[in-house]
Amino acid sequence: MARKSKPTQDDEIFVESTPLSPEDERLDKLFDEMEQNSLKTLEDAARQIITLSTALLGAFFGLMAFKDAPTYLKFFEIKLIGALALICFMAALYFALQAVSPKRYEYPRASLTGKRRILEEMLTKKHRAVNVSAWIFGLGALLMLAAALDILIFRL
């Protein structure tokens, strides 16, 4: 069985390459820009969910503050659906805050590999938090819609 020898400094490796076409350069530039903007885009999405969740929570708590509550709030189904929607909005708020909360990342300052690993970790965590937040917010919105339809169709 023949053993392969380790390459030495005298060994040369030649790789043929061709310059990128203008179309390939544009595509490469597009992906560079997307990578640079990913963190900002994820944080902007999380902030939007925070805004929407707090607005809907405010509307819910404002409705509860009325001295003379509407009669449809006395029905168990409406209370249950409303409570589930509130829980969803609070959970969506929690996960969205996870995406925008500052965190300390330890990495070697001179290591591009370390920086790349940290960037990937940041993107993964923020993407996961925003994704979970968006789905939970959507569920809360659907529950709110169900409550509204229940009131409009069966209670009025």
C-alpha positions, 0 to 999 in steps of 0.5 A: 500500500503506497503512502501519500507523502505530505506536501512540502513547501516546494510543492505547488498547486495551480488552480485555474480560474476565470474572472467573474462575469458582471452578473456574477459580481452583482449576485456576489455583491447582493449576498454581501449586502444581505449578510450585512443587513441581516442583523438589522432586518431581524431586529427591525422585525422584532421591534415591529412585533413589540410595537404590535403586541404592546398596542394590542395588549394596551387595547385589551387592558383598556377594554378591561378597564371600562366600568361597565363591561360589555355584556359579551365579556361575561361569556366563558368562551370569550374570556377563554379566547381572550385570555389565550390571546393575551398569553400569546401576545405576552409570549410574542413580546418576550421572544421579540425582546430576546431578539433585540436585547443586547448580549455580550459575545466573547470572541478573539479580536484577531480571529476572522473565524471566531468573528464569523462563528459569533456572527452566525450564532447571533443570526441564528439566535435572532432568527429563531427568536423572531420566527417564534415571536411571529408565529405566536403573535399570529396565533394571538391575532387568530384568537383575537379574530375568533373572539371578534367573530364569536361576538359578531355572529353569536353574541350580538 
